[in-house]
Amino acid sequence: MKIHNFSAGPSILPAEVFQEASQAVIDFNNTGLSLLEMSHRSKEFDAVLKEALQLVAELLHLPENYKPIFVSGGASTQFALVPMNLLKEDGKAAYLNTGTWSDKAIKEAKALGNVDVIASSKEDNYTHIPKNYQVPKDASYLHLTTNNTVFGTQFRKIPATSVPIVADMSSDIFSYDLDIDKFGLIYAGAQKNMGPAGTTLVIVREDLLGKVDRHIPSMFDYRTHIKKNSAFNTPPVFPIYVSMLNLRWVKKTGGVKAMEKRSIRRSELIYGEIDRNPLFHGTTAKEDRSRMNATFVLNKDYESLENDFLEVCKNAGISGIKGHRSVGGFRASMYNALPLESVEVLVDVMRDLEANKG
Ligand SMILES: *Cc1c(COP(=O)(O)O)cnc(C)c1O
């Protein structure tokens, strides 16, 4: 049976990427060696790393002074490395708290310096993106999470501010065109929209580095990885390779503009059904709805149908639809590789449940 993978992460990648990746494990480019047993300093892997970084720069239209690097450790590691590299000892950083991941980023930053949480939707269980706030002009940066994977909200508009924005884009990078000038630093764990777990992409405007006095261990200093082209130590070779294959696929499919069109079609389809179907409702403010993670629940009168719904989903090949434990209900994660057809299957199942509600 065909599986429709709505997993929030690690998440779906194109089938052809899995095919090629599995071949590389057995015999990489007819070298007679597996990619997993070859030197990260070989000319073969060097070409992979170069192409992966080049595809990042090309797909996101990065100017020369924005440096992409692949590092090990997750997006969660960046929660600490960002303030370590950018937050001056006597300075402060502004944070927007829009979900679990922002909250964790705030906690890590507080251990390293002054943190000003300028707006938060925590008291409303993160059902919306705060709108009215002032960004202090003397902040080293403004940190935000562009897409809130757990709660299903997304910034439709990046705030206008002269302060460099640091963005956790783990779950929506490569899904729309960026106005890169607004950003000082972007980071994204690979396993939502770029590749398998095990590497994190960081993109940093180079002039922001080197401004802090604290000692930064070499591995935690972004300058180390920029200078050594992401190969200071042994990089996570396989996640970088599979990310490269996926970025090739993104390029071939039309780039991030095409990804954005696909995500609009998928999200309009699912939200249209959530709003139409009397059994369900969405859990977030309509204007802040995420195009990547649609969160929804059964209406009060129909809550007893939860297990039935999960069962019919399973029978239709729908996987990964159960909501995060902090929200409950359901979450349809619709990353770049998810075909529209999978959303159509989900919508059909929602309609069937309505027709057969007994
Ligand atoms: C999943 C996720 C993280 C955590 O990523 P790890 O790589 O597991 O540390 C951080 N931020 C966002 C927005 C996420 O979706």
The ligand as an ORCA input file, in Angstrom:
! r2SCAN-3c Opt
* xyz 0 1
  C      12.514     20.154     15.163
  C      12.830     21.565     15.459
  C      13.906     21.931     16.274
  C      14.791     20.912     16.960
  O      15.656     20.338     16.059
  P      16.760     19.288     16.542
  O      17.560     19.142     15.279
  O      16.046     18.050     16.949
  O      17.533     19.888     17.640
  C      14.153     23.263     16.472
  N      13.375     24.208     15.910
  C      12.327     23.898     15.119
  C      11.520     24.976     14.518
  C      12.022     22.567     14.873
  O      10.971     22.250     14.094
*
